[in-house]
Amino acid sequence: MRFLVTGSAGFIGFHLCRRLIDLGHQVDGLDGMTDYYDPTLKRARHSELSRSNLFRAHEFLLEDVAALKRLIEESDPEIVIHLAAQAGVRYSIEQPSSYVSANIVGTFNLIEALRSRSVRHFMLASTSSIYGANAMPFSEAQRTDHPLSFYAATKKACEVMTHSYAHVWSMPTTAMRFFTVYGPWGRPDMALFKFTRNIIEGRPIDIFNGGDMQRDFTYIDDCIEAIVRLIDCPPQCGGAENTDPSLSSAAPWRAVNIAGGAPVALEAYISAIEVATGHKAIRNELPMQPGEPQATLAATDVLERLTGFRPRTNIGEGIRAFVDWYRAFYKV
């Protein structure tokens, strides 16, 4: 099939494109190569993908409407997987306008360009942050009206916009709510990358809230397996009698948690990095950061019902794979 993947030089986008290429699909990858983190890593990912003649790289921002329309006309995608976004909870406090431009305006430009086309499945990257202060485990049936960060608020806006387009234009849409994805080629702004780098270099790592934090981690290979399986599960409008809590009754739109389904304590996470690197962490204790949840935990029943798959990679195994990649890539 013909795929368009936005954010193809990003962490998840790179791994997804590589998997789609391995499956024999034609992939057009679009990335804006912004400098939120080192573009050198992004270009290295695109370079890896460009070794295949099934991949075509495109570099511009989703805010460029004319370029976006040209790409869609030329590539004529059957499946669109929209991963491009301005990420990061803390950065959204410092630079909120970039989230409006990249996430809200960029997503609008994409769905507007697609609305008159027969796309089989539009898949949107959402976030666990959308659940805010809801009770855990977070489930797709919960309301998500009270985000705790501006990043989460823009992702909520993207979900709402795509729901309206799914209803009006009959565009089958899945919002994938990712829970702390980690692994090789990971983002430098995320804790695993920062902790690994600083521990290897003998520098302190920032420990928030006295280490009293938990996350539902998702290893990258499990995340990609879930996405690939969901491709063949486009939602159909549930109707008034719909009893599926993940599926809208008014549109062919559904939300799906992609998560390990088990919380990992921050202290256990750090210990696993220490084991994988062979070094002890130097700790810099800091208070809880604004907008950050103390814990996340997902219900993964919907994912398993739709795909027969539930992520199972052990945190120690996943961290070891990241540390091995980090040492090889940065030659340390």
C-alpha positions as CSV (number, residue, x, y, z in Angstrom):
1,M,0.0,0.0,0.0
2,R,0.9,3.7,-0.3
3,F,1.7,5.4,3.1
4,L,2.2,8.9,4.1
5,V,4.0,9.2,7.5
6,T,4.4,12.7,9.0
7,G,7.2,13.0,11.6
8,S,9.2,10.3,9.7
9,A,12.5,11.5,11.1
10,G,11.2,11.4,14.6
11,F,11.7,8.5,17.0
12,I,8.4,6.6,16.5
13,G,8.1,7.7,12.9
14,F,11.6,6.3,12.0
15,H,10.8,2.9,13.5
16,L,7.4,2.8,11.8
17,C,8.7,3.7,8.4
18,R,11.4,1.1,8.7
19,R,8.8,-1.6,9.6
20,L,6.5,-0.5,6.7
21,I,9.4,-0.7,4.2
22,D,10.3,-4.2,5.5
23,L,6.7,-5.2,4.8
24,G,7.1,-4.0,1.2
25,H,5.0,-0.8,1.3
26,Q,5.7,2.5,-0.5
27,V,6.3,5.2,2.2
28,D,6.5,8.9,1.7
29,G,8.0,10.4,4.9
30,L,7.6,14.1,5.8
31,D,9.5,15.9,8.5
32,G,10.1,19.5,9.3
33,M,13.5,18.9,10.9
34,T,12.9,21.4,13.6
35,D,15.7,22.2,16.2
36,Y,13.7,21.2,19.3
37,Y,16.4,18.6,19.6
38,D,19.5,17.9,17.6
39,P,18.5,17.7,13.9
40,T,21.6,15.6,13.3
41,L,19.9,12.6,14.9
42,K,16.8,13.2,12.7
43,R,18.8,13.3,9.6
44,A,20.6,10.1,10.5
45,R,17.2,8.4,10.8
46,H,16.1,9.7,7.4
47,S,19.5,8.6,6.0
48,E,18.9,5.1,7.3
49,L,15.4,5.0,5.7
50,S,16.6,6.4,2.4
51,R,18.7,3.3,1.7
52,S,15.5,1.7,0.5
53,N,13.9,2.7,-2.8
54,L,10.5,2.2,-1.2
55,F,11.1,5.4,0.9
56,R,11.0,9.0,-0.3
57,A,11.9,11.7,2.1
58,H,10.3,15.2,2.1
59,E,11.4,18.1,4.3
60,F,9.0,20.9,5.1
61,L,6.6,22.0,7.8
62,L,2.9,21.1,7.9
63,E,2.3,24.8,8.1
64,D,3.4,25.0,4.4
65,V,-0.1,24.4,2.9
66,A,1.0,24.5,-0.8
67,A,3.9,22.0,-0.3
68,L,1.6,19.7,1.7
69,K,-1.1,19.7,-1.0
70,R,1.5,18.9,-3.7
71,L,2.9,16.0,-1.7
72,I,-0.6,14.5,-1.2
73,E,-1.4,14.9,-4.8
74,E,1.8,13.2,-5.9
75,S,1.9,10.4,-3.3
76,D,-1.8,9.7,-3.4
77,P,-1.7,7.9,0.0
78,E,-4.1,5.1,1.0
79,I,-3.0,5.3,4.7
80,V,-1.9,8.4,6.5
81,I,-0.1,8.1,9.9
82,H,0.2,11.5,11.5
83,L,3.1,11.5,14.0
84,A,4.5,15.0,13.5
85,A,4.0,17.3,16.5
86,Q,5.8,19.6,18.9
87,A,6.3,17.2,21.8
88,G,7.2,17.8,25.4
89,V,5.2,18.7,28.5
90,R,7.8,21.1,30.0
91,Y,8.7,22.8,26.8
92,S,5.0,23.7,26.3
93,I,5.3,25.9,29.4
94,E,8.2,27.8,27.8
95,Q,7.1,28.0,24.2
96,P,3.4,27.4,24.0
97,S,3.0,29.2,20.6
98,S,5.0,26.5,18.9
99,Y,2.4,23.9,20.0
100,V,-0.4,25.9,18.5
101,S,1.4,26.2,15.2
102,A,2.8,22.6,14.9
103,N,0.1,20.6,16.6
104,I,-3.2,22.5,16.0
105,V,-2.5,24.4,12.7
106,G,-0.4,21.6,11.3
107,T,-3.0,18.9,12.0
108,F,-5.8,21.1,10.6
109,N,-3.8,21.7,7.4
110,L,-3.3,17.9,7.0
111,I,-6.9,16.8,7.5
112,E,-8.2,19.7,5.4
113,A,-5.9,18.6,2.5
114,L,-7.1,15.0,2.9
115,R,-10.9,15.5,3.4
116,S,-11.8,15.1,-0.3
117,R,-9.7,12.0,-0.8
118,S,-10.6,8.4,-0.1
119,V,-8.1,7.6,2.7
120,R,-8.7,4.2,4.1
121,H,-7.4,5.0,7.5
122,F,-6.1,8.2,9.1
123,M,-4.1,7.5,12.3
124,L,-3.2,10.3,14.7
125,A,-0.5,10.3,17.4
126,S,-2.1,11.4,20.7
127,T,-0.8,11.1,24.2
128,S,-1.3,9.6,27.7
129,S,-1.1,13.2,29.0
130,I,-4.6,13.7,27.6
131,Y,-6.1,11.9,30.6
132,G,-5.0,14.6,33.0
133,A,-6.0,13.8,36.6
134,N,-8.4,11.0,35.8
135,A,-8.4,7.9,37.9
136,M,-6.1,5.1,36.8
137,P,-6.0,2.9,34.9
138,F,-6.7,5.4,32.2
139,S,-9.3,4.0,29.8
140,E,-10.6,5.2,26.4
141,A,-14.1,5.5,27.9
142,Q,-13.0,8.3,30.3
143,R,-13.6,11.9,29.5
144,T,-10.5,13.9,28.7
145,D,-11.7,17.5,29.3
146,H,-9.2,18.6,31.9
147,P,-5.6,18.4,30.6
148,L,-2.8,19.4,33.0
149,S,-0.4,20.7,30.4
150,F,-0.7,22.9,27.3
151,Y,0.9,20.1,25.3
152,A,-1.9,17.8,26.3
153,A,-4.4,20.5,25.6
154,T,-3.2,20.8,22.0
155,K,-3.4,17.0,21.6
156,K,-7.0,17.1,22.9
157,A,-7.7,19.8,20.2
158,C,-6.3,17.5,17.6
159,E,-8.5,14.6,18.7
160,V,-11.6,16.9,18.6
161,M,-10.7,18.3,15.2
162,T,-10.2,14.9,13.7
163,H,-13.4,13.6,15.2
164,S,-15.4,16.4,13.5
165,Y,-13.7,15.6,10.1
166,A,-14.3,11.9,10.6
167,H,-18.0,12.7,11.0
168,V,-18.4,15.2,8.2
169,W,-16.1,13.6,5.7
170,S,-16.4,9.9,6.7
171,M,-12.7,9.7,7.3
172,P,-11.9,6.6,9.4
173,T,-9.7,7.8,12.2
174,T,-7.8,6.2,15.1
175,A,-6.2,8.4,17.8
176,M,-3.3,6.5,19.3
177,R,-2.7,7.5,22.9
178,F,1.0,6.7,23.4
179,F,2.4,6.0,26.9
180,T,6.1,6.9,27.4
181,V,7.6,5.2,24.4
182,Y,11.3,4.4,24.7
183,G,14.1,2.4,23.0
184,P,16.9,2.7,20.5
185,W,17.0,5.9,18.4
186,G,15.0,7.6,21.2
187,R,14.6,11.3,21.7
188,P,17.3,13.3,23.5
189,D,14.7,15.3,25.5
190,M,13.3,12.2,27.2
191,A,14.5,10.8,30.6
192,L,16.1,7.6,29.3
193,F,18.4,9.5,26.9
194,K,19.3,12.2,29.5
195,F,19.8,9.6,32.3
196,T,22.0,7.3,30.2
197,R,24.1,10.2,28.9
198,N,24.7,11.8,32.3
199,I,25.3,8.5,34.1
200,I,27.9,7.4,31.5
201,E,29.5,10.9,31.6
202,G,29.5,11.0,35.4
203,R,27.1,13.9,35.6
204,P,24.1,14.3,37.9
205,I,20.6,13.3,36.8
206,D,17.5,15.3,37.9
207,I,15.2,13.3,40.2
208,F,11.8,14.9,40.6
209,N,9.4,14.5,43.5
210,G,11.9,12.5,45.6
211,G,11.8,9.7,43.0
212,D,8.1,9.0,43.9
213,M,6.9,8.7,40.3
214,Q,5.7,5.9,38.1
215,R,5.2,5.5,34.4
216,D,3.6,3.0,32.1
217,F,6.4,2.5,29.6
218,T,6.0,1.1,26.1
219,Y,9.0,-0.3,24.3
220,I,9.4,1.0,20.7
221,D,9.1,-2.4,19.0
222,D,5.9,-3.1,20.9
223,C,4.6,0.3,19.9
224,I,5.3,-0.3,16.3
225,E,3.7,-3.8,16.4
226,A,0.5,-2.2,17.8
227,I,0.4,0.5,15.1
228,V,0.9,-2.0,12.3
229,R,-1.8,-4.2,13.6
230,L,-4.2,-1.3,14.0
231,I,-3.7,-0.2,10.4
232,D,-6.0,-3.0,9.3
233,C,-8.6,-2.1,12.0
234,P,-10.1,1.2,10.7
235,P,-13.1,2.2,12.8
236,Q,-16.7,2.2,11.5
237,C,-19.4,4.4,12.9
238,G,-20.9,2.7,15.9
239,G,-24.4,4.1,15.7
240,A,-26.7,4.9,18.7
241,E,-26.5,1.3,19.9
242,N,-22.7,1.3,20.1
243,T,-21.4,-0.4,23.2
244,D,-17.7,-0.1,22.3
245,P,-16.2,2.5,24.8
246,S,-13.3,3.4,22.4
247,L,-15.5,4.1,19.4
248,S,-17.5,7.3,18.8
249,S,-21.2,6.7,18.2
250,A,-21.3,9.7,15.8
251,A,-18.3,9.1,13.6
252,P,-15.8,6.4,12.3
253,W,-13.4,7.6,15.0
254,R,-11.8,5.7,17.9
255,A,-9.1,6.2,20.6
256,V,-6.7,3.4,21.5
257,N,-4.2,3.3,24.3
258,I,-0.8,1.9,23.3
259,A,1.0,1.0,26.5
260,G,2.6,-1.8,28.5
261,G,-0.3,-1.8,30.9
262,A,2.0,-2.0,34.0
263,P,3.6,0.9,36.0
264,V,7.3,1.0,36.6
265,A,8.7,3.0,39.5
266,L,11.2,5.7,38.7
267,E,13.7,4.1,41.2
268,A,13.4,0.8,39.4
269,Y,13.9,2.6,36.0
270,I,17.1,4.3,37.2
271,S,18.4,1.0,38.7
272,A,17.9,-0.7,35.3
273,I,19.9,2.1,33.6
274,E,22.7,1.7,36.2
275,V,22.9,-2.0,35.5
276,A,22.9,-1.5,31.7
277,T,25.6,1.2,31.8
278,G,27.7,-0.3,34.6
279,H,27.7,3.1,36.5
280,K,25.9,4.5,39.5
281,A,23.8,7.6,39.1
282,I,24.7,10.9,40.8
283,R,21.3,12.3,42.0
284,N,20.1,15.9,41.9
285,E,16.8,16.0,43.9
286,L,14.2,18.5,42.6
287,P,10.6,19.2,43.3
288,M,7.7,18.0,41.1
289,Q,7.5,19.8,37.8
290,P,4.3,21.7,36.7
291,G,2.1,19.8,34.3
292,E,3.8,16.4,35.0
293,P,1.6,13.6,36.4
294,Q,2.9,11.6,39.4
295,A,1.9,8.3,37.7
296,T,0.5,6.9,34.5
297,L,-1.2,3.5,33.9
298,A,-3.2,2.4,30.9
299,A,-6.0,0.0,30.4
300,T,-5.0,-2.0,27.3
301,D,-8.1,-4.1,26.8
302,V,-9.2,-2.2,23.6
303,L,-5.8,-2.7,21.9
304,E,-5.8,-6.4,22.7
305,R,-9.4,-6.8,21.6
306,L,-8.7,-5.1,18.2
307,T,-5.3,-6.6,17.5
308,G,-4.8,-9.6,19.7
309,F,-1.6,-8.0,20.9
310,R,-0.5,-6.6,24.3
311,P,3.0,-5.1,24.7
312,R,5.2,-7.3,26.9
313,T,8.8,-6.2,26.6
314,N,10.6,-6.2,30.0
315,I,11.9,-2.8,31.1
316,G,15.4,-4.2,31.8
317,E,15.5,-5.7,28.3
318,G,14.3,-2.5,26.7
319,I,16.7,-0.3,28.6
320,R,19.6,-2.6,27.7
321,A,18.7,-2.3,24.0
322,F,18.7,1.5,24.3
323,V,22.0,1.7,26.1
324,D,23.6,-0.6,23.5
325,W,22.4,1.6,20.7
326,Y,23.5,4.7,22.5
327,R,27.0,3.4,23.0
328,A,27.3,2.3,19.4
329,F,25.8,5.5,17.9
330,Y,27.8,8.0,20.0
331,K,30.9,5.7,20.3
332,V,31.1,5.8,24.1
